[in-house]
């Protein structure tokens, strides 16, 4: 995968903390920034997925949909009766 260089501006205390952490982890500061960015993106992708799932489940069934399971269960029971 090709690397791209970029320049960012951050507050000096954060820059120093990142430098200290990179040293502690024995990785380059550049790698640590890339790792942090990747984690940030993944967290937001997960949140978007969770929001989509929650939205899908928020859609409650209407009166017609609520009546469907009963006839389906009855028909299924008829179909499998005596098979076990």
N, C-alpha and C positions, 0 to 999 in steps of 0.2 A: 504494500500500500504506500502510495506517495505521501510524503510529509509536506506540509505547507507552513511556512513561517508566518507569524502574526505578531503584532505588538499590541499590548493592552496597558491600560493605566489603572493601577490599583493603589490603595493607600499604603504608605510605607510600612506600618505595623503588620499588615496582612502579608506583604511581600517578605518581610523578615520572618514571619511565622512559617510561611511556605518554604523559605530557604532552610530554616531549622528542621522542619519536618522532612524535607527531601534528604537532608544530611542524615537524620536519624534513620530513615528508611533505606539509606544508601542507594538513592535513585537521583536522577537529574531533576532540577527544578522544572525543566520543560516537561519531563515525563509526568511529574506530579500534577502540573497544571492540566495536561491532557487527560490524566486519570480523573481529576476532579470534574472536568467538563463532561467527560463520558458518563460519569455517575449522575451528574445533574440532568443530562439529556434523558438517560434511562429512567430516572425518577419521574420526569414529566411525561414520558411515554406511558409508564405504568399508571400514572394518575389519569391520563386521558382514557386509557382502556377501562379503568375502574369507573370513571364517570359514565362511559358508554354502557357498561354493564348495568350500573345503577339506573340509568335512564330507561333501559329496556325493561327492567323489573318494576319500575315505577308505573308503567302502563298497566293498570289493573284491568282484568277481564270485564267485559260488559255483560249484561244479563244473558244474552244468547250464548256467549262463550262459557259462562258459569254452568249452563245447563248441559253442555256437551259431554263432560266426563261421565255422567251417570249412564246415558244410553251406550256410550262406548264401553264402559266397564261391564254392563249387562251383556252386550254382544260378545265381548271377549270371553266372559265366563261361559256363555253358551258354546263358543267355539272350542274351548279347551276342556270342557267338562268331560270327565271319564278318561282323559288321556293319562292321568297319573294314578 
